[in-house]
Amino acid sequence: MQNNDKTMEFMQIAMKYLPEAQQQLEAAGVELTMDNLQPFFSLFTKVMNEAYELGRADAAKE
């Protein structure tokens, strides 16, 4: 799978849970805007890429 394809899939997952995250952040008094979301999406993508590579390496061992 190409990196761009993975990134799109990861973003779709993030968008699926965005309303829940927004509710929890608002309950904690944190304003959620698209501007302040961008750094978190970048971090989320890095985490998901690393998790994907870890799973891929584990699968290759078996």
C-alpha positions in Angstrom: 0.0 0.0 0.0 1.4 3.4 -0.9 2.0 5.9 1.9 -0.7 8.3 0.5 -3.2 5.5 0.5 -2.5 4.7 4.1 -2.6 8.4 5.0 -6.1 8.7 3.5 -7.3 5.6 5.3 -5.9 6.9 8.6 -7.6 10.3 8.0 -10.9 8.5 7.4 -10.5 6.7 10.7 -9.7 10.0 12.4 -12.7 11.7 10.9 -14.9 8.8 12.0 -14.0 9.5 15.7 -13.8 13.3 15.3 -17.2 14.0 16.8 -16.4 12.0 19.9 -13.1 13.7 20.3 -14.7 17.1 19.8 -17.3 16.4 22.5 -14.6 15.3 25.0 -12.3 18.2 24.2 -15.2 20.7 24.6 -16.1 19.1 27.9 -12.6 19.7 29.0 -12.8 23.3 27.9 -10.6 23.0 24.8 -11.9 24.7 21.6 -11.6 22.5 18.5 -11.1 24.3 15.2 -9.7 23.1 11.9 -6.6 25.3 12.5 -5.7 23.8 15.8 -6.5 20.3 14.6 -3.9 20.2 11.9 -0.9 19.4 14.2 -2.9 16.6 15.8 -3.7 15.1 12.4 0.0 15.2 11.6 0.8 13.5 14.9 -2.0 10.9 14.3 -0.6 10.1 10.9 2.9 9.5 12.3 1.5 7.3 15.0 -0.6 5.3 12.6 2.3 4.9 10.1 4.5 3.6 12.9 1.8 1.2 14.1 1.2 0.0 10.5 4.9 -0.7 10.1 5.1 -2.5 13.4 2.1 -4.8 12.4 3.7 -5.3 9.0 7.0 -6.4 10.6 5.2 -8.7 13.0 3.2 -10.3 10.1 6.5 -10.8 8.2 7.9 -12.8 11.1 5.1 -15.3 11.1 
